[in-house]
């Protein structure tokens, strides 16, 4: 299936604001917008039942009304609706796994912040982050958080020789990862941050005042069910800006 932008709907004003933001992104990227409403108590699709006995009527109405509003704002945008009998988090993660899509979770102005682990390829995340910053004509800030290891903790505090070595290694890796993307997007103003702190805390702190936070989620995970990692979880629950969760290998 071609990539799409998926947004979860629960009928709240916040989810409708997220849907409007997602519609803007889908139109900008020339992608289909998928409106997903997940509820564990959905029943199998009835056949030709009147609305007064259709137990899924209000779920359908929620998606239909949102689709109509978004279609009126974006007449050229393809918008599809999905009803899923599942927990919302699992349904959204599964949707992203199956289609390789971006899952956004309303919008402030400001630059783009992208969280990088620096273990393995960062290209999918950087492609999304640089492309978004270029399209919005805003700056980009990369952030890498790394907890201080136990062996750097000494009775009188922190061994700064060890932490400086860690910082220099992270900076070298970050510069190498950014180099081809700086060349591809020379007009994007890029700043980088190395934080010797919990990656989740570092990312949430870096996102203060941002217009968007970009975090990654591996497509292939050993767990039996799709799940978010600690950084993505912290971003979605604590960041005060739109969060784009980008699947990557």
Backbone bond lengths (Angstrom), bond angles and torsions (degrees), N, CA, C in turn:
res aa  C-N    CA-C-N  psi(-1)  N-CA   C-N-CA  omega(-1)  CA-C   N-CA-C  phi
1 X - - - 1.453 - - 1.518 109.28 -
2 X 1.347 116.48 141.44 1.451 120.59 178.24 1.521 110.33 -65.77
3 X 1.336 117.37 151.84 1.468 120.27 178.33 1.519 111.65 -59.09
4 X 1.302 116.15 143.29 1.456 122.38 176.18 1.523 107.84 -136.12
5 X 1.332 116.06 168.01 1.461 121.52 171.78 1.517 107.04 -104.06
6 X 1.327 117.23 122.41 1.457 121.78 -178.91 1.518 110.00 -108.80
7 X 1.333 115.66 137.99 1.463 120.76 175.71 1.516 108.30 -132.16
8 X 1.331 116.83 137.87 1.457 121.21 178.90 1.517 110.88 -86.03
9 X 1.323 116.02 137.99 1.460 122.59 178.51 1.516 110.07 -117.03
10 X 1.359 116.09 134.89 1.457 119.08 172.58 1.533 111.41 -130.41
11 X 1.338 116.72 8.16 1.454 120.41 178.64 1.513 114.75 90.17
12 X 1.333 117.69 -6.56 1.463 120.83 -178.82 1.529 110.08 -80.27
13 X 1.342 117.63 157.93 1.471 119.69 175.21 1.530 112.15 -58.47
14 X 1.329 116.35 -34.16 1.463 119.83 179.64 1.524 111.76 -64.71
15 X 1.333 116.61 -41.08 1.461 118.34 -179.48 1.525 111.39 -70.04
16 X 1.333 117.42 -32.38 1.467 120.18 176.48 1.527 110.55 -69.06
17 X 1.333 116.45 -36.95 1.462 119.41 175.81 1.528 110.22 -64.25
18 X 1.329 116.25 -40.92 1.463 120.27 177.59 1.522 110.36 -64.18
19 X 1.335 117.23 -37.37 1.464 120.84 179.28 1.524 110.76 -65.10
20 X 1.348 117.27 -39.60 1.468 119.73 177.81 1.528 110.37 -64.56
21 X 1.336 115.79 -41.37 1.464 119.47 177.01 1.531 110.82 -62.78
22 X 1.333 116.38 -43.91 1.463 120.83 -179.24 1.530 110.69 -63.64
23 X 1.346 117.20 -37.46 1.462 120.72 178.04 1.527 110.82 -63.20
24 X 1.339 116.78 -41.28 1.467 120.29 176.75 1.528 110.55 -60.29
25 X 1.348 116.01 -44.44 1.454 120.09 -179.73 1.523 111.94 -65.43
26 X 1.341 116.54 -43.11 1.464 120.33 -179.35 1.528 110.50 -62.88
27 X 1.339 116.47 -41.43 1.466 119.76 179.50 1.529 110.11 -66.55
28 X 1.324 116.99 -41.65 1.466 120.80 -179.81 1.521 110.78 -62.36
29 X 1.327 116.69 -36.58 1.460 121.10 -177.06 1.524 113.10 -95.36
30 X 1.348 115.92 2.05 1.469 121.05 179.80 1.532 111.33 56.87
31 X 1.336 115.04 47.38 1.456 122.04 178.25 1.521 110.48 -118.93
32 X 1.311 115.62 163.72 1.464 121.62 173.93 1.525 109.41 -76.64
33 X 1.331 115.65 143.81 1.462 121.22 175.00 1.518 108.96 -101.90
34 X 1.314 116.22 129.06 1.465 121.56 178.94 1.526 109.20 -113.19
35 X 1.330 116.04 121.71 1.458 122.22 176.79 1.517 108.10 -96.15
36 X 1.321 116.92 117.70 1.460 120.84 -174.97 1.529 110.01 -116.01
37 X 1.331 115.39 125.74 1.461 120.98 173.98 1.525 107.62 -118.94
38 X 1.317 116.43 119.04 1.461 121.36 -178.09 1.519 109.84 -113.15
39 X 1.305 115.50 133.71 1.466 122.08 179.83 1.520 107.81 -152.94
40 X 1.341 118.60 119.41 1.469 120.92 -175.93 1.526 114.08 -57.83
41 X 1.342 118.37 -23.80 1.464 120.83 -175.04 1.517 113.86 -92.83
42 X 1.338 118.26 10.67 1.462 119.10 174.53 1.527 109.59 -61.02
43 X 1.320 116.06 141.48 1.465 120.70 -179.52 1.521 109.07 -101.91
44 X 1.338 117.48 161.07 1.462 119.29 176.32 1.525 110.80 -53.64
45 X 1.332 115.88 145.37 1.462 121.08 -175.25 1.522 111.59 -58.31
46 X 1.344 118.76 119.60 1.457 120.84 179.07 1.525 111.20 -75.00
47 X 1.301 115.64 161.86 1.455 121.35 -178.70 1.520 110.74 -109.07
48 X 1.338 115.69 111.96 1.464 122.50 173.81 1.516 113.13 52.81
49 X 1.315 116.12 45.79 1.452 119.39 176.26 1.522 109.52 -97.65
50 X 1.328 117.46 144.22 1.466 119.26 175.96 1.528 110.00 -64.73
51 X 1.329 116.27 154.95 1.461 120.05 -173.17 1.520 112.56 -61.04
52 X 1.359 116.67 -29.27 1.460 118.03 -176.84 1.523 113.13 -68.45
53 X 1.335 118.59 -16.28 1.465 120.65 177.33 1.527 112.12 -116.70
54 X 1.313 117.32 4.12 1.465 121.67 177.63 1.523 108.24 -84.80
55 X 1.329 117.03 110.49 1.462 120.70 -176.26 1.539 112.91 -68.73
56 X 1.315 115.97 -15.65 1.460 119.49 178.82 1.529 112.27 -98.29
57 X 1.334 117.19 10.06 1.465 119.94 -172.40 1.525 111.86 -56.95
58 X 1.349 118.01 -48.38 1.453 119.72 -174.63 1.521 112.06 -70.96
59 X 1.324 117.24 -31.27 1.460 119.86 174.96 1.526 110.37 -64.87
60 X 1.341 115.39 -42.92 1.465 119.65 178.05 1.524 110.49 -65.06
61 X 1.329 116.28 -40.70 1.462 120.84 -178.25 1.534 110.44 -63.73
62 X 1.327 116.32 -40.33 1.465 120.78 179.66 1.525 110.80 -58.04
63 X 1.339 115.91 -49.03 1.463 120.60 -179.03 1.527 110.89 -68.71
64 X 1.346 116.57 -41.54 1.470 120.89 -179.01 1.523 111.13 -61.14
65 X 1.338 117.31 -46.22 1.461 120.49 -178.17 1.527 111.30 -64.66
66 X 1.335 116.17 -42.99 1.462 119.09 178.70 1.524 110.70 -63.61
67 X 1.316 116.18 -41.55 1.469 119.88 179.11 1.524 111.23 -61.77
68 X 1.343 116.80 -42.60 1.464 120.31 179.99 1.526 111.35 -62.61
69 X 1.329 117.70 -42.45 1.469 121.37 179.82 1.527 111.39 -64.66
70 X 1.322 115.86 -43.16 1.458 119.45 -178.70 1.519 111.44 -70.52
71 X 1.338 116.73 -36.81 1.450 120.53 179.29 1.529 110.85 -65.53
72 X 1.350 116.06 -34.06 1.468 120.03 177.61 1.527 110.96 -66.98
73 X 1.338 116.87 -36.12 1.475 121.24 178.95 1.519 112.26 -77.81
74 X 1.328 116.14 -29.22 1.466 121.68 -176.97 1.526 108.82 -131.76
75 X 1.338 118.61 75.81 1.474 120.92 -173.77 1.516 114.18 -61.16
76 X 1.327 118.53 -24.27 1.459 119.40 -179.24 1.513 114.26 -93.08
77 X 1.323 117.04 1.42 1.459 121.52 -176.39 1.528 111.55 -88.07
78 X 1.317 116.67 134.83 1.463 120.97 173.96 1.517 109.05 -83.65
79 X 1.335 115.74 120.26 1.466 121.45 -178.06 1.520 108.53 -123.19
80 X 1.306 117.06 126.80 1.464 121.78 178.21 1.524 108.70 -121.89
81 X 1.314 116.18 153.48 1.457 121.79 179.68 1.512 111.78 -115.01
82 X 1.328 116.55 147.72 1.461 122.03 178.08 1.516 109.68 -137.23
83 X 1.332 115.95 133.24 1.452 122.36 172.22 1.520 107.68 -111.11
84 X 1.324 116.73 125.48 1.459 121.71 -175.08 1.521 109.75 -124.29
85 X 1.322 116.97 128.79 1.463 121.60 177.54 1.528 108.55 -86.23
86 X 1.331 115.94 80.41 1.459 119.97 -176.03 1.521 108.47 -165.53
87 X 1.327 115.53 168.48 1.455 121.54 171.40 1.531 109.00 -63.40
88 X 1.332 116.50 142.03 1.461 120.52 -173.51 1.525 112.82 -58.74
89 X 1.343 117.29 -46.09 1.463 119.60 -178.14 1.516 111.68 -61.52
90 X 1.347 116.11 -46.26 1.456 119.38 179.95 1.520 111.10 -63.11
91 X 1.334 117.06 -40.44 1.457 120.90 -178.18 1.526 111.17 -63.84
92 X 1.336 117.48 -43.59 1.461 120.43 179.83 1.528 111.60 -66.24
93 X 1.318 116.37 -42.85 1.464 119.02 179.77 1.518 111.42 -66.19
94 X 1.324 116.49 -39.52 1.462 119.54 178.69 1.522 110.62 -65.24
95 X 1.335 116.63 -39.88 1.462 120.51 177.96 1.520 110.51 -59.73
96 X 1.324 116.59 -43.12 1.457 120.16 179.82 1.519 111.46 -67.02
97 X 1.330 117.20 -37.97 1.463 121.43 179.73 1.518 111.23 -65.06
98 X 1.326 116.54 -41.55 1.461 120.84 -174.86 1.515 112.65 -72.56
99 X 1.337 118.28 -32.23 1.456 119.73 -170.98 1.510 114.61 -116.87
100 X 1.340 118.11 -4.64 1.448 119.44 -179.82 1.514 112.97 65.29
101 X 1.317 116.76 37.44 1.453 120.73 -173.33 1.516 112.52 -100.11
102 X 1.324 115.72 172.82 1.445 122.69 173.48 1.515 108.51 -93.94
103 X 1.306 117.48 131.80 1.467 121.81 179.76 1.515 109.33 -111.07
104 X 1.325 119.24 102.49 1.448 120.59 178.72 1.506 112.78 -86.38
105 X 1.249 118.31 149.14 1.457 119.64 175.70 1.493 110.87 -124.02
106 X 5.104 167.88 36.31 1.344 143.51 42.87 1.423 96.80 -137.09
107 X 2.052 118.05 171.20 1.432 82.65 -152.39 1.496 108.34 -129.46
108 X 1.278 117.40 144.05 1.444 119.71 177.03 1.519 108.92 -95.43
109 X 1.337 116.45 167.81 1.445 120.37 175.74 1.521 107.93 -93.71
110 X 1.297 115.99 154.09 1.444 120.55 -178.99 1.508 109.84 143.81
111 X 1.315 115.72 179.96 1.445 120.24 -177.53 1.510 113.08 -78.66
112 X 1.333 113.54 -178.92 1.462 121.71 178.55 1.522 108.63 -102.95
113 X 1.318 116.09 134.10 1.465 122.54 175.25 1.518 108.18 -114.62
114 X 1.322 117.27 132.97 1.464 120.35 178.23 1.520 109.25 -124.72
115 X 1.327 115.70 132.71 1.467 122.38 179.56 1.528 109.13 -92.72
116 X 1.323 116.53 129.04 1.455 121.48 -177.17 1.520 110.94 -124.76
117 X 1.337 116.18 133.39 1.465 120.75 177.16 1.522 112.35 -84.82
118 X 1.345 116.72 -32.72 1.462 123.63 -178.02 1.514 112.83 70.87
119 X 1.326 117.46 16.22 1.466 121.92 172.32 1.520 106.78 -110.88
120 X 1.314 117.24 107.42 1.457 119.89 -175.30 1.521 109.92 87.42
121 X 1.327 115.42 -173.98 1.460 121.36 -176.09 1.532 111.86 -70.96
122 X 1.336 115.63 138.66 1.466 122.36 175.16 1.517 110.68 -108.71
123 X 1.342 118.38 9.17 1.453 121.22 -168.51 1.525 113.94 -61.67
124 X 1.320 118.49 -40.83 1.463 120.27 -179.69 1.527 110.82 -62.34
125 X 1.324 116.19 -43.91 1.462 120.52 178.96 1.525 111.33 -65.80
126 X 1.319 116.49 -44.49 1.452 120.09 -177.60 1.520 111.84 -69.24
127 X 1.320 117.07 -34.90 1.465 119.80 176.84 1.523 110.14 -62.19
128 X 1.328 116.41 -44.51 1.466 120.43 179.14 1.524 110.33 -66.16
129 X 1.328 117.49 -46.97 1.463 121.14 -175.65 1.527 111.84 -66.25
130 X 1.338 117.48 -47.31 1.467 119.69 179.02 1.517 110.98 -64.74
131 X 1.344 116.99 -41.33 1.459 120.18 179.53 1.517 112.03 -62.73
132 X 1.322 116.20 -39.92 1.462 120.58 179.38 1.522 110.97 -68.12
133 X 1.331 116.96 -44.75 1.460 120.28 179.08 1.527 111.13 -62.19
134 X 1.334 116.67 -40.97 1.464 120.41 179.52 1.527 111.03 -65.92
135 X 1.337 116.85 -43.18 1.459 120.48 -178.76 1.521 112.01 -65.27
136 X 1.329 116.96 -33.67 1.473 121.67 -178.67 1.526 112.58 -92.73
137 X 1.333 115.93 -5.97 1.463 121.42 -179.12 1.533 110.91 57.07
138 X 1.334 115.53 48.62 1.461 121.57 178.60 1.522 108.50 -126.69
139 X 1.325 116.44 169.14 1.453 119.94 179.43 1.528 110.80 -80.85
140 X 1.307 115.36 165.39 1.465 122.56 -179.27 1.520 108.23 -124.14
141 X 1.320 115.60 135.49 1.461 121.28 176.22 1.518 108.91 -123.91
142 X 1.312 116.83 124.02 1.460 120.68 175.97 1.519 108.54 -98.30
143 X 1.324 116.12 142.98 1.460 119.85 -179.49 1.525 109.39 -135.46
144 X 1.315 114.88 132.50 1.466 121.48 175.69 1.516 108.02 -126.13
145 X 1.307 116.63 120.38 1.451 121.44 178.11 1.520 110.81 -104.78
146 X 1.314 115.67 138.35 1.461 119.65 179.79 1.527 108.48 -143.28
147 X 1.318 116.19 120.89 1.459 120.49 -178.83 1.525 110.77 -66.07
148 X 1.323 115.88 145.12 1.466 120.59 177.67 1.520 108.62 -70.74
149 X 1.344 118.65 124.61 1.465 120.68 -177.85 1.524 111.86 -67.81
150 X 1.307 114.81 159.06 1.467 120.25 -177.78 1.524 111.70 -60.24
151 X 1.334 117.16 -38.01 1.471 118.60 -175.87 1.530 112.69 -69.33
152 X 1.352 116.98 -10.83 1.466 119.86 176.72 1.526 111.82 -89.98
153 X 1.319 115.74 -6.57 1.461 120.07 -178.85 1.532 109.23 -94.78
154 X 1.310 115.52 116.28 1.460 121.85 -176.91 1.526 108.46 -117.07
155 X 1.354 117.64 165.23 1.472 120.17 -175.24 1.523 114.11 -53.82
156 X 1.343 117.84 -32.10 1.467 119.55 -176.76 1.529 112.94 -94.95
157 X 1.345 116.58 6.36 1.471 119.67 177.45 1.510 112.63 138.72
158 X 1.341 117.35 -122.25 1.454 122.88 -177.62 1.529 108.98 -119.41
159 X 1.332 115.63 136.52 1.456 120.64 175.56 1.529 107.98 -76.61
160 X 1.327 116.28 105.09 1.462 120.24 -173.50 1.522 112.86 -71.01
161 X 1.323 118.23 -22.06 1.468 119.76 175.09 1.523 110.07 -64.61
162 X 1.338 115.70 -41.80 1.464 119.82 179.79 1.526 110.76 -68.72
163 X 1.331 117.12 -46.04 1.469 119.48 -178.29 1.529 111.19 -65.13
164 X 1.334 117.12 -33.76 1.463 119.20 178.61 1.528 110.45 -68.72
165 X 1.316 116.11 -36.96 1.463 119.96 176.33 1.529 110.34 -63.82
166 X 1.327 116.26 -42.26 1.466 120.86 177.83 1.524 110.38 -62.96
167 X 1.328 116.83 -44.14 1.458 121.23 -179.04 1.536 111.32 -62.99
168 X 1.330 116.30 -42.76 1.462 119.63 -179.45 1.521 111.61 -65.90
169 X 1.340 116.71 -39.39 1.467 120.09 177.80 1.528 110.45 -63.73
170 X 1.337 117.20 -44.31 1.469 121.03 179.36 1.522 110.60 -64.28
171 X 1.329 116.99 -40.38 1.462 120.41 179.99 1.532 111.22 -64.15
172 X 1.317 116.61 -39.54 1.459 121.04 178.34 1.524 110.40 -63.47
173 X 1.332 116.37 -46.50 1.470 120.10 179.37 1.528 111.24 -63.01
174 X 1.328 115.82 -41.23 1.462 120.10 -179.01 1.522 110.90 -65.21
175 X 1.323 116.82 -43.76 1.471 120.62 179.40 1.524 111.13 -61.50
176 X 1.332 116.37 -40.11 1.465 119.96 178.83 1.522 111.13 -65.22
177 X 1.334 117.13 -40.55 1.460 120.67 -179.62 1.526 111.50 -67.65
178 X 1.327 117.12 -34.38 1.467 121.06 -175.88 1.524 113.31 -83.01
179 X 1.332 117.40 -24.31 1.465 119.91 -170.80 1.538 113.70 -52.75
180 X 1.338 120.38 -51.83 1.477 118.35 -178.48 1.523 113.12 -65.76
181 X 1.312 117.69 -28.57 1.459 120.43 -178.65 1.524 111.11 -79.55
182 X 1.316 117.54 -32.58 1.466 119.95 172.32 1.529 110.02 -62.35
183 X 1.336 116.28 -39.00 1.463 120.12 179.73 1.520 111.21 -69.54
184 X 1.333 116.65 -36.42 1.464 120.54 -178.98 1.522 111.73 -73.82
185 X 1.342 117.03 -32.11 1.461 122.09 -179.45 1.539 109.08 -122.88
186 X 1.335 117.59 69.82 1.474 119.98 -174.43 1.524 113.85 -66.16
187 X 1.343 117.43 -18.99 1.466 119.52 -177.38 1.536 112.47 -90.37
188 X 1.332 117.51 -3.53 1.468 120.57 177.57 1.522 109.20 -86.84
189 X 1.309 115.66 123.17 1.472 121.31 178.03 1.521 108.67 -78.95
190 X 1.337 116.53 118.21 1.465 121.30 -173.01 1.527 110.53 -116.42
191 X 1.329 115.59 132.35 1.468 121.93 172.01 1.516 107.74 -123.09
192 X 1.316 117.10 147.23 1.464 118.90 179.38 1.517 110.44 -124.67
193 X 1.332 114.54 149.39 1.458 121.70 -177.76 1.522 109.97 -132.44
194 X 1.319 116.25 129.01 1.464 122.34 171.58 1.525 106.59 -110.35
195 X 1.323 117.21 118.20 1.462 121.19 -178.38 1.520 109.47 -116.27
196 X 1.334 116.93 120.82 1.461 120.55 175.97 1.524 108.11 -84.98
197 X 1.315 113.24 79.39 1.458 121.97 -175.45 1.521 107.19 -158.99
198 X 1.308 116.63 171.52 1.454 120.48 174.04 1.521 109.35 -52.81
199 X 1.357 119.08 130.12 1.460 120.44 -179.73 1.524 113.22 -53.89
200 X 1.329 117.91 -40.20 1.462 120.64 -179.68 1.527 110.92 -63.41
201 X 1.336 117.37 -45.90 1.461 120.88 179.29 1.524 111.02 -64.48
202 X 1.311 116.29 -41.52 1.463 120.54 -178.72 1.514 111.35 -62.30
203 X 1.315 116.41 -41.57 1.467 120.51 -177.64 1.520 111.14 -69.48
204 X 1.317 117.18 -46.34 1.474 120.14 179.86 1.520 110.15 -61.94
205 X 1.319 117.86 -41.04 1.462 120.98 179.26 1.527 111.13 -65.57
206 X 1.330 117.20 -39.74 1.459 120.85 -179.39 1.526 111.95 -68.00
207 X 1.338 117.20 -24.56 1.462 121.22 -176.51 1.521 113.12 -80.27
208 X 1.341 118.89 -6.22 1.462 120.99 178.90 1.526 109.97 -59.02
209 X 1.340 116.14 123.09 1.454 121.15 178.90 1.514 114.82 82.39
210 X 1.337 117.77 -0.63 1.468 120.64 -179.02 1.520 111.22 -77.03
211 X 1.328 116.00 158.89 1.459 120.82 174.18 1.512 111.79 -88.09
212 X 1.325 116.66 -23.50 1.467 121.57 177.59 1.515 109.80 -159.16
213 X 1.317 115.75 142.97 1.461 122.79 173.56 1.520 108.40 -114.76
214 X 1.311 116.34 128.23 1.471 121.97 -179.96 1.522 108.80 -110.34
215 X 1.325 115.98 123.55 1.462 121.58 176.91 1.520 108.48 -128.23
216 X 1.306 115.79 161.29 1.459 120.04 -177.22 1.518 112.95 -107.26
217 X 1.320 114.37 162.30 1.459 121.79 172.45 1.520 107.21 -147.33
218 X 1.317 116.46 127.30 1.456 119.70 -178.00 1.524 111.17 -68.85
219 X 1.349 115.14 135.97 1.463 119.76 179.17 1.524 111.56 -67.27
220 X 1.302 116.52 -38.41 1.466 121.23 -174.95 1.519 108.65 -110.74
221 X 1.317 115.06 112.87 1.468 120.60 -177.45 1.514 109.02 -126.02
222 X 1.324 116.10 147.44 1.463 120.29 -176.83 1.519 112.80 -70.54
223 X 1.322 118.04 -18.72 1.461 120.45 -177.25 1.523 110.77 -65.49
224 X 1.332 115.59 156.43 1.461 120.34 -179.73 1.516 111.94 -69.04
225 X 1.315 117.77 -29.67 1.461 122.23 -179.63 1.520 109.19 -124.98
226 X 1.358 116.26 149.82 1.461 118.22 178.00 1.522 110.46 -59.98
227 X 1.331 116.12 144.10 1.454 119.18 177.94 1.520 109.51 -151.94
228 X 1.327 114.58 162.94 1.454 120.86 176.02 1.520 109.72 -93.63
229 X 1.313 116.61 147.04 1.445 121.14 175.10 1.516 110.40 -78.75
230 X 1.332 118.13 174.14 1.466 121.54 -175.97 1.524 113.81 -62.74
231 X 1.342 118.04 -34.80 1.464 119.98 179.88 1.519 110.80 -69.30
232 X 1.335 117.06 -46.32 1.466 119.99 178.65 1.526 111.04 -63.71
233 X 1.332 116.47 -39.76 1.465 120.16 177.37 1.524 110.50 -60.18
234 X 1.309 117.33 -47.94 1.460 120.86 -179.78 1.521 111.07 -63.06
235 X 1.335 116.58 -39.62 1.465 120.45 -179.44 1.522 111.04 -62.33
236 X 1.319 116.45 -48.03 1.467 120.45 -176.93 1.523 111.35 -65.97
237 X 1.327 116.99 -37.28 1.463 120.02 -176.06 1.528 113.53 -84.01
238 X 1.335 118.45 -26.09 1.465 119.17 -170.53 1.526 115.33 -123.05
239 X 1.322 118.94 -21.38 1.467 119.69 -179.75 1.525 109.93 -69.05
240 X 1.344 116.66 141.56 1.457 121.57 -177.65 1.527 111.99 -101.50
241 X 1.294 116.25 31.21 1.465 121.81 178.08 1.518 107.84 -142.41
242 X 1.343 118.45 169.43 1.461 119.88 176.58 1.534 110.33 -59.36
243 X 1.323 115.53 142.61 1.461 121.90 179.66 1.514 108.81 -118.62
244 X 1.314 117.14 125.30 1.461 122.12 174.64 1.526 108.09 -106.13
245 X 1.328 115.64 120.22 1.473 121.45 178.20 1.520 107.40 -98.26
246 X 1.309 116.68 112.71 1.461 121.94 -172.99 1.525 110.32 -105.05
247 X 1.328 118.80 116.92 1.469 120.49 176.59 1.519 110.78 -65.91
248 X 1.322 116.34 142.41 1.449 120.10 178.08 1.516 109.42 -151.03
249 X 1.320 116.67 162.82 1.472 121.92 -178.76 1.529 110.08 -78.84
